[in-house]
Amino acid sequence: MSSCCYYSEDNKNQNSNAINIVDGSTLDRRNPKLTYKISILGNAGCGKTTLMHRLVHGIFPKEQQPTPACYCEKYTAISGDQLNTQKFDCIIWDTAGQEKYGALVPIYIRESDICIICFSLENGEQSKQDINKWIIKAKINAPSAKFLFVGTKADLCDGDNVENTGVFDWIEDNIMNTGSYIVTSSVTGHGIDSLSESISNTLVLIS
């Protein structure tokens, strides 16, 4: 069973041993390596929330609403085979991309172990500027985080558009030393297994 949380004024004073909703710092910091923090960043409408839902629950959500500042869910990343399995307990934070929440996002991504930077494959060259913006925010507020770059909404692009946007070449030329990139569709599930594997492999490296 998964659990989730929203930020609201009503839960400011709840016990913070598990999840500190107010400042976004992760989980039981009495032993921080018991749980890992993953933050999903990207512009409003690029598909962050549906990506997280598909990753955590394995289905595309029937109803979609804008993320209210932040939203988080538990997630277990698994690495290895049946004889040698590693499990990593995580909390994934979905951050709002709207400008009005811009001042809150840095608070919620603090101490992230992994930052997943999302961009819509529909946006082509514009994605380069979007990615740069979120990399800067992440490096300032979560300087130790590893990066994964996720192109979303592959189902809305034909094959040529997915491969020929120039964005992936740009990532390889400029920032591939900081992470990897995955093409995904939350509607069809394309690339979700690859994302899950990338998360697990990254956690193995940093654990």
C-alpha positions as YAML, in Angstrom:
chain: A
units: angstrom
residues:
- id: 1
  name: MET
  ca: [0.00, 0.00, 0.00]
- id: 2
  name: SER
  ca: [1.31, 3.43, -0.84]
- id: 3
  name: SER
  ca: [0.79, 6.59, 1.12]
- id: 4
  name: CYS
  ca: [0.84, 10.16, 0.00]
- id: 5
  name: CYS
  ca: [0.82, 13.67, 1.33]
- id: 6
  name: TYR
  ca: [-0.03, 17.17, 0.24]
- id: 7
  name: TYR
  ca: [1.22, 20.40, 1.68]
- id: 8
  name: SER
  ca: [-1.53, 22.38, 3.39]
- id: 9
  name: GLU
  ca: [-1.83, 24.78, 6.26]
- id: 10
  name: ASP
  ca: [-3.70, 22.11, 8.26]
- id: 11
  name: ASN
  ca: [-0.77, 19.73, 8.50]
- id: 12
  name: LYS
  ca: [1.98, 22.15, 9.48]
- id: 13
  name: ASN
  ca: [2.02, 20.96, 13.08]
- id: 14
  name: GLN
  ca: [1.84, 17.22, 12.49]
- id: 15
  name: ASN
  ca: [4.59, 14.98, 13.85]
- id: 16
  name: SER
  ca: [7.61, 15.43, 11.58]
- id: 17
  name: ASN
  ca: [9.48, 12.17, 12.33]
- id: 18
  name: ALA
  ca: [8.20, 10.60, 9.14]
- id: 19
  name: ILE
  ca: [7.73, 13.34, 6.53]
- id: 20
  name: ASN
  ca: [8.32, 17.00, 7.17]
- id: 21
  name: ILE
  ca: [5.72, 18.60, 4.91]
- id: 22
  name: VAL
  ca: [6.71, 22.16, 5.77]
- id: 23
  name: ASP
  ca: [10.35, 22.24, 4.77]
- id: 24
  name: GLY
  ca: [10.50, 19.26, 2.44]
- id: 25
  name: SER
  ca: [13.40, 17.53, 4.17]
- id: 26
  name: THR
  ca: [13.05, 13.80, 3.97]
- id: 27
  name: LEU
  ca: [11.87, 11.32, 6.39]
- id: 28
  name: ASP
  ca: [13.52, 9.85, 9.41]
- id: 29
  name: ARG
  ca: [16.72, 11.86, 9.62]
- id: 30
  name: ARG
  ca: [17.78, 9.90, 12.70]
- id: 31
  name: ASN
  ca: [19.20, 7.52, 10.07]
- id: 32
  name: PRO
  ca: [18.94, 9.32, 6.71]
- id: 33
  name: LYS
  ca: [20.10, 6.33, 4.65]
- id: 34
  name: LEU
  ca: [17.03, 4.34, 5.67]
- id: 35
  name: THR
  ca: [15.05, 6.34, 3.14]
- id: 36
  name: TYR
  ca: [16.04, 8.15, -0.03]
- id: 37
  name: LYS
  ca: [14.53, 11.32, -1.41]
- id: 38
  name: ILE
  ca: [13.65, 11.67, -5.09]
- id: 39
  name: SER
  ca: [12.34, 14.97, -6.47]
- id: 40
  name: ILE
  ca: [10.61, 15.41, -9.81]
- id: 41
  name: LEU
  ca: [11.15, 18.81, -11.43]
- id: 42
  name: GLY
  ca: [9.84, 20.40, -14.59]
- id: 43
  name: ASN
  ca: [7.54, 23.00, -16.07]
- id: 44
  name: ALA
  ca: [3.81, 23.00, -15.39]
- id: 45
  name: GLY
  ca: [1.98, 20.58, -17.66]
- id: 46
  name: CYS
  ca: [5.03, 18.57, -18.71]
- id: 47
  name: GLY
  ca: [3.65, 15.36, -17.19]
- id: 48
  name: LYS
  ca: [5.41, 15.08, -13.82]
- id: 49
  name: THR
  ca: [2.37, 13.94, -11.84]
- id: 50
  name: THR
  ca: [1.22, 11.33, -14.33]
- id: 51
  name: LEU
  ca: [4.80, 10.06, -14.61]
- id: 52
  name: MET
  ca: [5.00, 9.57, -10.84]
- id: 53
  name: HIS
  ca: [1.60, 7.89, -10.75]
- id: 54
  name: ARG
  ca: [2.57, 5.49, -13.54]
- id: 55
  name: LEU
  ca: [5.90, 4.74, -11.83]
- id: 56
  name: VAL
  ca: [4.41, 4.15, -8.36]
- id: 57
  name: HIS
  ca: [1.06, 2.55, -9.23]
- id: 58
  name: GLY
  ca: [1.68, 1.12, -12.70]
- id: 59
  name: ILE
  ca: [-1.34, 2.80, -14.28]
- id: 60
  name: PHE
  ca: [-2.25, 6.10, -15.93]
- id: 61
  name: PRO
  ca: [-4.41, 8.21, -13.59]
- id: 62
  name: LYS
  ca: [-8.05, 8.56, -14.59]
- id: 63
  name: GLU
  ca: [-8.28, 12.08, -13.17]
- id: 64
  name: GLN
  ca: [-5.63, 14.77, -13.32]
- id: 65
  name: GLN
  ca: [-5.40, 17.95, -11.30]
- id: 66
  name: PRO
  ca: [-2.62, 20.55, -10.96]
- id: 67
  name: THR
  ca: [-0.15, 19.71, -8.20]
- id: 68
  name: PRO
  ca: [-0.79, 21.91, -5.11]
- id: 69
  name: ALA
  ca: [2.79, 23.07, -4.37]
- id: 70
  name: CYS
  ca: [4.00, 19.54, -3.63]
- id: 71
  name: TYR
  ca: [2.79, 15.98, -3.41]
- id: 72
  name: CYS
  ca: [4.67, 12.88, -2.32]
- id: 73
  name: GLU
  ca: [4.36, 9.12, -2.29]
- id: 74
  name: LYS
  ca: [6.31, 6.17, -0.96]
- id: 75
  name: TYR
  ca: [8.17, 4.10, -3.54]
- id: 76
  name: THR
  ca: [10.37, 1.02, -3.29]
- id: 77
  name: ALA
  ca: [13.18, 0.72, -5.81]
- id: 78
  name: ILE
  ca: [14.47, -2.80, -6.40]
- id: 79
  name: SER
  ca: [17.84, -3.76, -7.85]
- id: 80
  name: GLY
  ca: [19.40, -7.12, -8.62]
- id: 81
  name: ASP
  ca: [17.92, -10.57, -9.19]
- id: 82
  name: GLN
  ca: [16.05, -13.06, -7.01]
- id: 83
  name: LEU
  ca: [19.28, -14.29, -5.41]
- id: 84
  name: ASN
  ca: [20.77, -10.88, -4.75]
- id: 85
  name: THR
  ca: [18.10, -8.25, -4.30]
- id: 86
  name: GLN
  ca: [18.54, -4.76, -2.91]
- id: 87
  name: LYS
  ca: [15.52, -2.72, -1.90]
- id: 88
  name: PHE
  ca: [15.56, 1.04, -1.39]
- id: 89
  name: ASP
  ca: [12.75, 2.79, 0.43]
- id: 90
  name: CYS
  ca: [12.12, 6.17, -1.16]
- id: 91
  name: ILE
  ca: [9.81, 9.13, -1.01]
- id: 92
  name: ILE
  ca: [9.14, 10.72, -4.38]
- id: 93
  name: TRP
  ca: [8.27, 14.41, -4.29]
- id: 94
  name: ASP
  ca: [6.25, 15.83, -7.17]
- id: 95
  name: THR
  ca: [6.75, 19.59, -7.27]
- id: 96
  name: ALA
  ca: [4.43, 22.11, -8.86]
- id: 97
  name: GLY
  ca: [5.75, 23.79, -12.00]
- id: 98
  name: GLN
  ca: [3.56, 26.89, -11.86]
- id: 99
  name: GLU
  ca: [5.38, 30.18, -11.38]
- id: 100
  name: LYS
  ca: [3.34, 31.03, -8.26]
- id: 101
  name: TYR
  ca: [5.00, 28.11, -6.46]
- id: 102
  name: GLY
  ca: [8.50, 28.97, -7.66]
- id: 103
  name: ALA
  ca: [9.67, 30.14, -4.24]
- id: 104
  name: LEU
  ca: [8.53, 26.91, -2.58]
- id: 105
  name: VAL
  ca: [10.18, 24.40, -4.91]
- id: 106
  name: PRO
  ca: [13.73, 25.01, -3.58]
- id: 107
  name: ILE
  ca: [12.47, 24.21, -0.08]
- id: 108
  name: TYR
  ca: [10.93, 20.90, -1.10]
- id: 109
  name: ILE
  ca: [13.91, 19.61, -3.08]
- id: 110
  name: ARG
  ca: [16.49, 20.14, -0.33]
- id: 111
  name: GLU
  ca: [18.59, 17.07, 0.47]
- id: 112
  name: SER
  ca: [17.32, 15.16, -2.56]
- id: 113
  name: ASP
  ca: [19.34, 12.11, -3.49]
- id: 114
  name: ILE
  ca: [18.00, 12.06, -7.05]
- id: 115
  name: CYS
  ca: [16.44, 14.84, -9.12]
- id: 116
  name: ILE
  ca: [14.35, 13.71, -12.08]
- id: 117
  name: ILE
  ca: [14.13, 16.59, -14.54]
- id: 118
  name: CYS
  ca: [11.15, 16.23, -16.85]
- id: 119
  name: PHE
  ca: [10.50, 17.94, -20.16]
- id: 120
  name: SER
  ca: [7.78, 17.44, -22.74]
- id: 121
  name: LEU
  ca: [9.04, 15.95, -26.00]
- id: 122
  name: GLU
  ca: [6.47, 18.14, -27.75]
- id: 123
  name: ASN
  ca: [8.48, 21.26, -26.89]
- id: 124
  name: GLY
  ca: [11.54, 20.46, -29.01]
- id: 125
  name: GLU
  ca: [14.36, 22.99, -28.73]
- id: 126
  name: GLN
  ca: [12.56, 24.94, -26.00]
- id: 127
  name: SER
  ca: [13.25, 22.02, -23.69]
- id: 128
  name: LYS
  ca: [16.93, 22.98, -23.53]
- id: 129
  name: GLN
  ca: [16.11, 26.23, -21.75]
- id: 130
  name: ASP
  ca: [13.66, 24.47, -19.46]
- id: 131
  name: ILE
  ca: [16.19, 21.80, -18.51]
- id: 132
  name: ASN
  ca: [18.86, 24.40, -17.79]
- id: 133
  name: LYS
  ca: [16.51, 26.30, -15.50]
- id: 134
  name: TRP
  ca: [15.74, 23.23, -13.39]
- id: 135
  name: ILE
  ca: [19.35, 22.05, -13.29]
- id: 136
  name: ILE
  ca: [20.37, 25.40, -11.82]
- id: 137
  name: LYS
  ca: [17.65, 25.20, -9.14]
- id: 138
  name: ALA
  ca: [18.57, 21.63, -8.29]
- id: 139
  name: LYS
  ca: [22.31, 22.26, -8.06]
- id: 140
  name: ILE
  ca: [21.78, 25.21, -5.73]
- id: 141
  name: ASN
  ca: [19.30, 23.49, -3.42]
- id: 142
  name: ALA
  ca: [20.31, 19.82, -3.71]
- id: 143
  name: PRO
  ca: [24.01, 19.96, -4.63]
- id: 144
  name: SER
  ca: [24.66, 16.26, -3.94]
- id: 145
  name: ALA
  ca: [21.76, 14.98, -6.04]
- id: 146
  name: LYS
  ca: [22.22, 12.76, -9.07]
- id: 147
  name: PHE
  ca: [20.27, 13.68, -12.20]
- id: 148
  name: LEU
  ca: [17.94, 11.70, -14.44]
- id: 149
  name: PHE
  ca: [16.48, 13.43, -17.51]
- id: 150
  name: VAL
  ca: [13.06, 12.25, -18.65]
- id: 151
  name: GLY
  ca: [11.38, 13.18, -21.91]
- id: 152
  name: THR
  ca: [7.62, 12.80, -21.43]
- id: 153
  name: LYS
  ca: [4.57, 12.44, -23.69]
- id: 154
  name: ALA
  ca: [6.26, 10.23, -26.28]
- id: 155
  name: ASP
  ca: [2.81, 9.03, -27.29]
- id: 156
  name: LEU
  ca: [2.04, 12.51, -28.67]
- id: 157
  name: CYS
  ca: [5.11, 12.54, -30.94]
- id: 158
  name: ASP
  ca: [5.90, 10.49, -34.02]
- id: 159
  name: GLY
  ca: [9.10, 8.47, -33.97]
- id: 160
  name: ASP
  ca: [11.11, 11.03, -35.89]
- id: 161
  name: ASN
  ca: [10.13, 13.87, -33.56]
- id: 162
  name: VAL
  ca: [11.16, 11.90, -30.49]
- id: 163
  name: GLU
  ca: [14.63, 11.17, -31.83]
- id: 164
  name: ASN
  ca: [15.34, 14.34, -33.80]
- id: 165
  name: THR
  ca: [14.51, 17.14, -31.37]
- id: 166
  name: GLY
  ca: [18.22, 17.67, -30.76]
- id: 167
  name: VAL
  ca: [17.57, 17.69, -27.02]
- id: 168
  name: PHE
  ca: [19.13, 14.30, -26.35]
- id: 169
  name: ASP
  ca: [22.24, 15.16, -28.33]
- id: 170
  name: TRP
  ca: [22.46, 18.40, -26.36]
- id: 171
  name: ILE
  ca: [22.14, 16.50, -23.07]
- id: 172
  name: GLU
  ca: [24.90, 14.11, -24.12]
- id: 173
  name: ASP
  ca: [27.19, 16.94, -25.23]
- id: 174
  name: ASN
  ca: [26.60, 19.20, -22.25]
- id: 175
  name: ILE
  ca: [25.44, 17.34, -19.17]
- id: 176
  name: MET
  ca: [25.51, 13.59, -19.68]
- id: 177
  name: ASN
  ca: [28.26, 13.26, -17.09]
- id: 178
  name: THR
  ca: [25.66, 14.14, -14.45]
- id: 179
  name: GLY
  ca: [22.97, 11.60, -15.31]
- id: 180
  name: SER
  ca: [21.08, 9.65, -17.93]
- id: 181
  name: TYR
  ca: [18.00, 10.29, -20.05]
- id: 182
  name: ILE
  ca: [14.90, 8.25, -20.77]
- id: 183
  name: VAL
  ca: [12.04, 8.65, -23.27]
- id: 184
  name: THR
  ca: [8.69, 7.92, -21.61]
- id: 185
  name: SER
  ca: [4.95, 7.93, -22.06]
- id: 186
  name: SER
  ca: [2.78, 7.78, -18.97]
- id: 187
  name: VAL
  ca: [-0.19, 6.88, -21.18]
- id: 188
  name: THR
  ca: [1.32, 3.78, -22.77]
- id: 189
  name: GLY
  ca: [3.89, 2.96, -20.10]
- id: 190
  name: HIS
  ca: [6.75, 3.25, -22.57]
- id: 191
  name: GLY
  ca: [10.08, 3.84, -20.81]
- id: 192
  name: ILE
  ca: [8.71, 3.48, -17.27]
- id: 193
  name: ASP
  ca: [10.64, 0.24, -16.66]
- id: 194
  name: SER
  ca: [13.79, 1.97, -17.92]
- id: 195
  name: LEU
  ca: [13.19, 4.85, -15.52]
- id: 196
  name: SER
  ca: [12.67, 2.44, -12.64]
- id: 197
  name: GLU
  ca: [15.91, 0.66, -13.53]
- id: 198
  name: SER
  ca: [17.80, 3.96, -13.76]
- id: 199
  name: ILE
  ca: [16.54, 4.98, -10.33]
- id: 200
  name: SER
  ca: [17.62, 1.65, -8.84]
- id: 201
  name: ASN
  ca: [21.04, 1.77, -10.50]
- id: 202
  name: THR
  ca: [21.60, 5.32, -9.25]
- id: 203
  name: LEU
  ca: [20.65, 4.36, -5.70]
- id: 204
  name: VAL
  ca: [23.08, 1.43, -5.83]
- id: 205
  name: LEU
  ca: [25.85, 3.86, -6.72]
- id: 206
  name: ILE
  ca: [25.11, 6.29, -3.92]
- id: 207
  name: SER
  ca: [24.19, 3.82, -1.18]
...
